[in-house]
Amino acid sequence: MNEQPIPEKRLAQQALIERWQNDDPDAFDELYTQHSSSIYRLGWAMLQQAESAEDVVQETFIRAHRARHRYDYRKASFSTWLYQIALNYCRSHLRRKRLLTIPWLTANNETPDFPDRRPGPEMYALRGEYRRLLWDAVQNLSVPLREVVTLHYYMEVPAVEIAKMLGCPEGTIYSRLHNARRALAKSLTAKGVTGTERLEPLNAH
């Protein structure tokens, strides 16, 4: 069987990473420019503080640079590898602060201000009157469920990549997403929010 050719964009990314692994500072700057916004969004999603999100970005790239020779593109995409580093840092931060929040809605019912201000599907979906109730429901999810909800629905990371990040089978991720949807639906129903349209953003994935 003939091997499929590697897409040109992927080859270019691999070449950039190899330059970075060989201590090319320009390559590091380019990778930072490409991925820092996404890492910031993940930091915001987990910690709900702009300063803490900035710390996540800086610490993630510091740790990534120190471990650059251990990165293998054959095992995971570069973005997945960075997300894993960022998530581990967030977990450590949350253990210290005993805090775990997802800023789809802040305490004053306003959405956070991200670097990319173009509203995505998740922001439109959460602009209904039920958003405070959904916020409360997400807060009550267990830590494993909150993590997969954040990564899949907020960061739009595919389940197969989340599985690599968390070091568990892909089926486990789908199970957690299913359990999260059920828990959110049950919580919203108990608070008087009914109708399948309330959870369409989740069921669509």
C-alpha positions in Angstrom: 0.0 0.0 0.0 1.4 3.4 -1.0 1.8 5.9 1.9 -0.2 9.1 1.6 1.9 12.2 1.0 2.3 14.5 4.0 0.5 17.8 3.5 2.7 20.8 2.7 1.4 22.7 5.7 2.4 19.8 8.0 5.8 19.6 6.5 6.4 23.3 7.0 5.3 23.0 10.7 7.7 20.0 11.2 10.5 22.0 9.6 9.7 25.0 11.9 9.7 22.7 15.0 13.0 21.1 14.0 14.5 24.6 13.7 13.2 25.4 17.2 14.6 22.1 18.6 17.9 23.2 17.1 17.8 26.4 19.1 16.7 28.8 16.3 15.2 31.8 18.2 13.2 33.0 15.2 11.5 29.6 15.1 10.6 29.9 18.7 9.1 33.4 18.1 7.1 32.1 15.2 5.7 29.1 17.2 4.8 31.5 20.1 3.0 33.8 17.7 1.0 30.9 16.2 -0.1 29.2 19.5 0.0 31.8 22.3 -3.6 33.0 21.7 -5.0 29.5 22.0 -3.0 28.8 25.2 -4.3 32.1 26.6 -7.9 31.0 25.9 -7.3 27.7 27.7 -5.7 29.5 30.6 -8.7 31.9 30.8 -11.1 28.9 30.6 -9.5 27.1 33.5 -8.5 30.0 35.8 -10.8 32.9 34.9 -8.2 35.6 35.5 -6.4 37.6 32.8 -3.1 37.7 34.9 -3.3 34.0 35.5 -4.0 33.3 31.9 -0.9 35.3 30.9 1.1 33.2 33.4 -0.2 30.0 31.8 1.1 31.3 28.4 4.5 32.2 29.7 4.9 29.1 31.8 3.7 26.8 29.0 6.3 28.1 26.5 9.1 28.1 29.1 8.3 24.4 29.9 7.9 23.6 26.3 11.3 25.1 25.4 13.0 23.2 28.2 11.4 20.0 26.9 11.7 20.7 23.2 14.0 17.8 22.5 11.5 15.4 23.9 8.7 16.5 21.6 7.9 13.9 18.9 5.5 15.0 16.2 4.7 11.4 15.4 3.1 10.9 18.8 1.0 14.1 19.0 0.4 17.4 17.2 2.3 20.4 18.5 -0.9 22.1 19.7 -2.0 19.0 21.6 1.4 18.8 23.3 1.2 22.5 24.3 -2.4 22.0 25.6 -1.2 19.1 27.7 1.6 21.3 29.3 -0.8 24.2 29.8 -3.5 21.9 31.4 -0.9 20.4 33.8 0.1 23.9 34.8 -3.5 24.9 35.4 -4.1 21.8 37.5 -1.2 22.7 39.7 -2.4 26.2 40.0 -5.9 25.1 40.9 -4.7 22.7 43.5 -2.8 25.6 45.1 -5.8 27.9 44.9 -8.5 25.3 45.4 -10.4 27.0 42.5 -11.8 25.5 39.3 -14.0 27.7 37.1 -14.9 27.9 33.4 -15.5 31.5 32.3 -18.3 30.8 29.7 -20.1 33.2 32.1 -18.5 35.2 34.8 -20.1 35.9 38.2 -21.7 39.1 36.8 -23.1 37.3 33.8 -20.6 38.9 31.4 -18.4 37.0 28.9 -14.6 37.4 29.3 -12.6 39.5 26.9 -10.4 37.2 24.8 -7.6 38.3 22.4 -9.7 37.2 19.5 -12.9 39.2 19.9 -14.8 37.5 17.1 -17.6 35.6 18.8 -17.6 31.9 18.2 -20.5 29.4 18.3 -20.0 28.8 22.0 -20.5 32.5 22.8 -23.7 32.8 20.7 -25.0 29.7 22.3 -24.6 31.0 25.8 -26.3 34.4 25.2 -29.8 33.2 26.2 -31.5 33.8 29.5 -30.6 30.4 30.7 -26.8 31.1 30.7 -26.5 31.8 34.4 -28.2 28.4 35.1 -25.8 26.7 32.7 -22.9 28.4 34.3 -24.0 27.1 37.7 -24.5 23.6 36.2 -21.0 23.5 34.7 -19.6 24.6 38.1 -21.1 21.6 39.7 -19.6 19.1 37.3 -16.8 16.9 38.6 -13.2 17.9 37.7 -12.8 15.2 34.9 -16.1 16.3 33.3 -15.3 19.9 33.5 -11.9 19.3 31.8 -13.4 17.5 28.8 -16.2 20.0 28.5 -13.7 22.8 28.5 -11.4 21.2 26.0 -14.0 19.8 23.6 -16.7 22.5 23.6 -14.8 25.6 24.4 -11.3 24.9 22.9 -12.9 22.7 20.1 -10.3 20.0 20.6 -11.3 16.6 19.0 -11.9 13.7 21.4 -9.0 11.8 20.0 -6.6 14.6 20.9 -8.1 15.0 24.4 -7.5 11.3 25.0 -3.8 11.8 24.1 -3.6 14.9 26.4 -5.2 13.1 29.4 -3.6 9.8 28.8 -6.8 7.8 28.6 -8.8 5.8 25.9 -10.8 7.8 23.4 -13.9 5.9 24.6 -13.4 7.4 28.1 -13.5 10.9 26.6 -16.8 10.2 24.8 -18.2 8.6 28.0 -17.3 11.7 30.0 -18.8 14.0 27.4 -22.0 12.0 27.4 -22.1 12.0 31.2 -21.5 15.8 31.2 -24.4 16.4 28.8 -26.7 14.2 30.9 -25.6 16.0 34.2 -26.1 19.4 32.6 -29.5 18.5 31.2 -30.6 17.1 34.5 -29.5 20.2 36.4 -31.1 22.6 34.0 -34.4 20.6 34.0 -34.4 20.7 37.8 -34.2 24.5 37.7 -37.1 24.7 35.3 -35.1 25.0 32.0 -36.7 22.5 29.6 -36.4 21.8 25.9 -33.7 20.1 23.8 -32.7 23.4 22.3 -31.1 24.4 25.6 -28.4 21.8 25.1 -28.1 21.9 21.3 -24.5 23.4 21.5 -23.5 20.3 23.4 -25.5 17.7 21.5 -24.2 19.0 18.2 -20.8 17.6 18.9 
